[in-house]
Amino acid sequence: MTTATIVLEGGATRGVFTSGALDYLMEQDLYLSHVIDAIRGLYEEKLHNLHTGFQIASYTDLLLKGDADRLIEVLQNLLENAIKYGDGKCISGVRW
């Protein structure tokens, strides 16, 4: 079983992304904005074509340590579930 968590240190601009049971985890420094931009690029047009609103709330850009590809994959899974099981009106991101 694979688990993924994001740990944000209280008030600091640093976070850690970890994923258990993955032998190939690529740990690196990355910025949250890189991940958000990737998600925006993957879903903005798709959701527009589905007539579903897509909003990403303002956030503080954080320096994360983890696997950018795996984090993007986790967020893609969440968005795909929102598309599949949501009401189809709007998908909005949470504040960081």
N, C-alpha and C positions, 0 to 999 in steps of 0.2 A: 504494500500500500504506500502511496506517495502522498506526502502532506506538504503544503506550502504555507509559509507565514511571512508576514512583513512585520518587523519589529522596529518601531520608531522610538528613539530615546527621547524622553520628555524634554521638550523645549530645544533640543539640539537639532542641528541641520544634518544629521547623519542617521542612516537607517541600515538595516541588515536584512537581506533576503536569504532565506535558507530553504532548502527542499530536501526532505529526508528520503532515504532509500534510492538515491541517484548516484551511481558510481561516476557518472560523467559530468557532474556539476562543474560548470566553469565559473569560478569565483573571480570577480573583477570589480573595479570601481565603475560606477555608472551613475548618471544623473536621472532623477525621476522624469525630467522634461524629455529625455531621450525616449523613455518608455511611453510616455503620454503621446508624444508626437508620432511614434510608430503606430499606436492604437488608433489615433485620429486618422492617420493615413490609410489604415486598413478598413475603417468602418464609416467614415464620413459619407462617402459616395454611396456605399451600400445602403446605409440607413436613409439617405436622401431618396434613393430610388424606391425604398419601401414606404416612403412618406412617414417615417418615424423620426421625431426630433432627437437630436444628439447634442447633449450639453456636458461640457467638462467644467466643473466649478473651478474657481481660482484656487491655486495651491502654491505652497512654498516649494521651490525647487530644492530637492534633497540629494545629497550624495549618498548613494546606496552601495552596499557591497554584496554582490551576488551574481547570479547568472541572468543577464538581460533577456536572453532568448526564452528561458524558462518562465520568467516573470511575465513577459509578453504573452506566452502561451497560456498561462493561468488567467490573465485578463481577457484573452480571446475566448476562453471557455466560459467565463462569466458573461461576456457580452453575447455569445451565441445562445446561452441559456435565457438571457433577457429577451433576445429576439424571438426565440422559440416559445417561451412560456409567458412573456409579458403581455401587456394590453395593447402593444403596438403603437402607442401614442408618443412616448418619449422615453429615452434612456438618458439618465443624467449621472455624472460622476460625483463622488463624495469629496469633501474637503480633506486635505492632508495636513 
